[in-house]
Amino acid sequence: MGNTVAESLAAALRRHGVRGVFGHRLPSLFFLATPEQSIRQDVYRAENARQRRITLC
C-alpha cells in the first residue's frame, strides 16, 4: 500500500523547505509522520496560551 495522506503531506512540506510546524490540535497522524521527514513539532496548550498575533515570514 502507498503512503497515508499524513505521510504524503509531511514529505511535500519537507520538499518545499519546511523544517518545523506549529499548531494546536493538528491531526495526530500528521504528527506521527513528521519526525520521519525531520520536521520539528512545536505545539501549545490552548488553556495556557495568550492570544497574540504571530507573523510568519
ZATIZA-229286 format. One line per 10 residues: their letters; for each residue x, y, z of N, C-alpha, C. Coordinates in nm, 2 decimals. Each point is the difference from the previous one (the first is absolute). Example, Ala and Ser with C-alpha at 12.3 -4.5 7.8 and 13.67 -1.06 7.14 Angstrom:
// ZATIZA-229286
AS) 1.32:-0.57:0.78:-0.09:0.12:0.00:0.09:0.12:0.00; -0.04:0.11:-0.07:0.09:0.11:0.00:-0.08:0.11:0.08
END
This chain:
// ZATIZA-229286
MGNTVAESLA) 0.08:-0.12:0.00:-0.08:0.12:0.00:0.09:0.13:0.00; -0.06:0.11:-0.05:0.07:0.12:-0.01:0.01:0.08:0.13; 0.05:0.11:0.00:0.01:0.09:0.11:-0.14:0.05:0.05; -0.01:0.03:0.13:-0.12:0.06:0.04:0.00:0.15:-0.04; -0.12:0.07:0.01:0.00:0.14:-0.03:0.09:0.08:0.09; 0.01:-0.04:0.13:0.09:0.07:0.09:0.15:-0.02:-0.04; 0.04:-0.11:-0.04:0.13:-0.03:-0.05:0.03:0.08:-0.12; -0.09:0.00:-0.09:0.02:0.08:-0.13:0.01:0.15:0.03; -0.09:0.05:0.09:0.01:0.14:0.04:0.13:0.04:0.06; 0.05:-0.09:0.09:0.12:0.03:0.07:0.12:0.00:-0.10
AALRRHGVRG) 0.00:-0.09:-0.09:0.10:-0.01:-0.11:0.00:0.12:-0.09; -0.12:0.05:-0.03:-0.02:0.11:-0.09:0.05:0.13:0.07; -0.03:0.01:0.13:0.04:0.12:0.07:0.16:0.00:0.01; 0.06:-0.11:0.03:0.14:-0.01:0.01:0.07:0.03:-0.14; -0.06:-0.05:-0.11:0.05:0.03:-0.13:0.00:0.15:-0.03; -0.09:0.07:0.06:-0.01:0.15:-0.02:0.07:0.08:0.11; 0.08:-0.07:0.07:0.09:0.07:0.10:-0.06:0.02:0.14; -0.11:-0.05:0.03:-0.06:0.01:0.13:0.08:-0.08:0.10; 0.05:0.06:0.11:0.08:-0.07:0.10:-0.07:-0.01:0.13; -0.11:0.07:0.02:-0.08:-0.01:0.12:-0.14:0.04:-0.02
VFGHRLPSLF) -0.09:-0.06:0.09:-0.14:0.04:-0.01:-0.04:0.04:0.14; -0.09:0.09:0.01:-0.05:0.06:0.12:-0.15:-0.01:0.00; -0.06:-0.06:0.10:-0.14:-0.01:-0.01:-0.07:-0.05:0.13; -0.13:0.00:0.00:-0.08:-0.04:0.10:-0.11:-0.09:-0.06; 0.00:-0.12:0.05:-0.10:-0.10:-0.04:0.02:-0.04:-0.15; 0.12:-0.01:-0.04:0.03:-0.05:-0.13:-0.03:-0.15:0.00; -0.03:-0.06:-0.11:-0.03:-0.14:0.00:0.11:-0.09:0.05; -0.03:-0.09:0.08:0.11:-0.08:0.07:0.08:-0.09:-0.10; -0.06:-0.04:-0.11:0.07:-0.08:-0.10:0.11:0.09:-0.07; -0.04:0.13:-0.02:0.10:0.09:-0.05:0.12:0.01:0.09
FLATPEQSIR) -0.03:0.02:0.13:0.11:0.01:0.10:0.09:-0.13:0.01; -0.06:-0.11:-0.03:0.07:-0.13:0.00:0.09:-0.01:-0.13; -0.04:0.07:-0.10:0.07:-0.01:-0.13:0.12:0.10:-0.01; -0.01:0.11:0.07:0.10:0.11:-0.02:0.14:-0.04:0.05; 0.02:-0.07:0.11:0.14:-0.04:0.04:0.08:-0.07:-0.11; -0.07:-0.09:-0.08:0.06:-0.07:-0.11:0.06:0.09:-0.10; -0.06:0.12:-0.02:0.05:0.10:-0.09:0.09:0.11:0.06; 0.04:-0.03:0.13:0.08:0.10:0.08:-0.07:0.13:0.01; -0.13:0.00:0.02:-0.07:0.13:0.02:-0.03:0.01:0.15; 0.04:0.12:0.06:-0.01:0.02:0.14:-0.15:0.04:0.03
QDVYRAENAR) -0.05:-0.05:0.11:-0.14:0.03:0.04:0.00:0.09:0.12; -0.07:0.12:-0.01:-0.02:0.09:0.11:-0.15:0.01:0.02; -0.04:-0.03:0.13:-0.14:0.00:0.03:-0.02:0.09:0.12; -0.12:0.03:0.03:-0.03:0.08:0.12:-0.14:-0.05:0.05; -0.02:0.02:0.13:-0.13:-0.04:0.06:-0.08:0.13:0.00; -0.12:-0.02:-0.05:-0.09:0.12:-0.01:-0.03:0.07:0.13; -0.02:-0.08:0.11:-0.04:0.06:0.12:0.11:0.09:0.06; 0.13:-0.02:-0.05:0.11:0.08:0.05:0.04:0.10:-0.10; -0.06:0.01:-0.11:0.05:0.09:-0.11:-0.07:0.13:0.02; 0.08:0.10:-0.03:-0.05:0.14:0.00:-0.03:0.03:-0.14
QRRITLC) -0.10:0.08:-0.03:-0.03:0.04:-0.13:0.10:0.10:-0.05; 0.07:-0.03:-0.10:0.10:0.08:-0.06:0.00:-0.02:-0.15; 0.02:0.11:-0.07:0.01:-0.01:-0.15:0.15:-0.04:-0.03; 0.01:-0.10:-0.08:0.14:-0.05:-0.04:0.01:0.02:-0.15; 0.11:0.06:-0.04:0.03:0.02:-0.14:0.11:-0.10:-0.04; -0.03:-0.08:-0.10:0.11:-0.09:-0.05:0.05:0.05:-0.13; 0.13:0.00:-0.01:0.06:0.05:-0.13:0.03:-0.12:-0.09
END
